[in-house]
């Protein structure tokens, strides 16, 4: 699926990923390819992105934490929209 993470300052990430886990206001949840359409509000926590070929641009790389399973981005709040295998995360 295709993921875009956008902050007020810039687009932090865009590309193909395997899964995304987000901190929803009612608890953490994960989205995979072919997930049902959803719009949700996010609370403080981490957006966890899993995939084999995650490429981060040099100027925003320090905002992410890398792990062997992917990358994490700390957020204060946000909103997501998932539709037609495209996930947009508006992160603050």
HUQUIHU-V263564 format. One record per residue. N is the residue number from 1. RES is the residue in one letter. PSI is psi in radians with two decimals (NA if undefined). D_LAST is the distance of its C-alpha to the last C-alpha in Angstrom with 1 decimal. Layout:
n	res	psi	d_last
N	RES	PSI	D_LAST
N	RES	PSI	D_LAST
//
This chain:
n	res	psi	d_last
1	X	2.83	22.3
2	X	2.33	20.0
3	X	2.39	16.3
4	X	2.24	13.7
5	X	2.09	10.2
6	X	2.33	8.6
7	X	2.98	5.8
8	X	-0.45	6.9
9	X	-0.63	9.4
10	X	2.95	10.9
11	X	2.07	11.7
12	X	-0.54	11.3
13	X	2.50	13.8
14	X	2.27	16.4
15	X	3.10	19.5
16	X	2.38	21.7
17	X	2.90	20.9
18	X	-0.73	22.9
19	X	2.79	20.5
20	X	2.29	16.9
21	X	2.31	16.2
22	X	2.71	13.1
23	X	1.48	12.7
24	X	2.79	13.8
25	X	-0.40	14.5
26	X	0.23	18.1
27	X	2.83	17.9
28	X	2.45	17.0
29	X	2.75	18.4
30	X	2.53	19.2
31	X	2.36	19.8
32	X	3.06	22.7
33	X	2.48	24.5
34	X	0.39	26.0
35	X	2.57	23.7
36	X	2.62	24.2
37	X	2.44	22.0
38	X	2.56	19.1
39	X	2.32	16.2
40	X	2.70	14.2
41	X	2.47	11.5
42	X	2.63	9.6
43	X	-3.11	9.7
44	X	2.38	9.1
45	X	-2.58	10.9
46	X	2.37	11.4
47	X	2.08	11.4
48	X	2.12	15.1
49	X	2.15	16.6
50	X	2.40	20.4
51	X	2.79	22.8
52	X	-0.51	25.7
53	X	0.89	24.8
54	X	2.05	21.1
55	X	2.12	21.1
56	X	2.45	18.3
57	X	2.52	18.7
58	X	-0.69	19.9
59	X	-0.28	17.6
60	X	0.00	14.4
61	X	-0.59	16.5
62	X	-0.27	15.8
63	X	-0.32	12.2
64	X	2.66	13.8
65	X	2.23	16.5
66	X	2.52	19.5
67	X	3.05	21.9
68	X	-0.25	25.1
69	X	-0.12	23.4
70	X	-2.49	20.5
71	X	2.72	17.2
72	X	2.53	14.3
73	X	2.14	10.7
74	X	2.34	9.2
75	X	2.75	5.8
76	X	-0.61	5.6
77	X	3.10	5.3
78	X	-3.02	5.6
79	X	2.57	8.9
80	X	2.69	11.6
81	X	2.21	14.9
82	X	2.20	17.8
83	X	2.29	21.0
84	X	0.79	24.0
85	X	0.45	22.6
86	X	2.14	19.5
87	X	2.20	16.1
88	X	2.18	13.0
89	X	2.06	9.6
90	X	1.85	6.9
91	X	2.50	3.8
92	X	NA	0.0
//
